Amino acid sequence: MLEIRKATPEDAAQLLAYLNQIGGESDNLLFGANEMQLPLEQEAAFVESINRMPTSAMLVGILDSTVVSVASVQGFGRPRIAHRGNVALSVGKAHWGQGIGTQMMQALLDFSRGAGLKVLELEVRSDNAAAIRLYEKMGFRKFGTYRKFFCIGGQYFDADYMTLEL
Ligand SMILES: CC(C)(COP(=O)(O)OP(=O)(O)OC[C@H]1O[C@@H](n2cnc3c(N)ncnc32)[C@H](O)[C@@H]1OP(=O)(O)O)[C@@H](O)C(=O)NCCC(=O)NCCS
């Protein structure tokens, strides 16, 4: 059964291995295979800094003691935009289509509501049908298109901008 909990600095090694793996499993993320070449201490410090912010969280989905999914919301510090959070979600390819992304997003929405956030935002490649379907199912709505958001292998791809009012 999937365990969902907040990431801790002790997860840093597993998180880096996971991110380097999923970077190569689709062209839908901001990074490719093995692009996360930062020192372990830096990743641990990043997790710690997220945990310190009351409107930010990095959630990990664990199966058999292994990280198979990461969902995060990052709040903004400035008072005028402190009601907003930026969301990111990924699931390891071996576990796609099993409802894990949906469970992770539900947990992220629960955290965000509890933290007092009012608006969540995300960017998703416009041709990423599975992710868009998931986000729409959870209540996100598209408000715009960012032309040439990604440049991957010399080819440009648009992104949908979506928000959810909590
Ligand atoms: C997008 C992603 C997070 C979905 O995670 P998942 O665990 O496979 O999602 P779920 O199993 O919860 O399914 C979510 C919905 O997508 C639908 N779906 C799955 N594959 C699909 C496809 N190829 N086309 C359309 N819908 C699809 C499912 O049917 C489901 O909707 P339903 O509940 O109405 O049936 C996962 O595929 C992933 O990490 N992909 C690579 C990284 C990525 O794209 N991240 C998002 C960046 S914005």
The ligand as an ORCA input file, in Angstrom:
! r2SCAN-3c Opt
* xyz 0 1
  C       1.127     12.537    -15.038
  C       1.366     11.540    -13.927
  C       1.758     12.299    -12.653
  C       0.094     10.743    -13.656
  O       0.314      9.883    -12.569
  P      -0.457      8.487    -12.465
  O      -0.152      7.885    -11.152
  O      -0.152      7.672    -13.675
  O      -1.964      9.017    -12.505
  P      -3.284      8.215    -12.111
  O      -3.049      6.743    -12.210
  O      -3.760      8.754    -10.814
  O      -4.261      8.657    -13.310
  C      -4.629      9.979    -13.491
  C      -5.605     10.113    -14.634
  O      -4.909     10.123    -15.870
  C      -5.581      9.268    -16.801
  N      -4.625      8.812    -17.778
  C      -3.596      7.965    -17.608
  N      -2.916      7.836    -18.770
  C      -3.568      8.600    -19.666
  C      -3.373      8.912    -21.050
  N      -2.338      8.378    -21.727
  N      -4.222      9.763    -21.661
  C      -5.267     10.329    -20.968
  N      -5.476     10.089    -19.662
  C      -4.650      9.225    -19.034
  C      -6.122      8.189    -15.944
  O      -7.167      7.554    -16.632
  C      -6.580      8.940    -14.733
  O      -7.844      9.492    -14.900
  P      -9.123      8.738    -14.327
  O      -8.921      8.621    -12.851
  O     -10.218      9.647    -14.695
  O      -9.147      7.419    -15.008
  C       2.479     10.523    -14.304
  O       2.131      9.930    -15.538
  C       3.852     11.141    -14.456
  O       4.554     11.358    -13.480
  N       4.272     11.428    -15.687
  C       5.604     11.977    -15.973
  C       5.855     13.294    -15.296
  C       4.741     14.257    -15.528
  O       4.193     14.356    -16.607
  N       4.412     15.019    -14.470
  C       3.463     16.101    -14.575
  C       4.203     17.329    -14.985
  S       3.160     18.753    -14.968
*
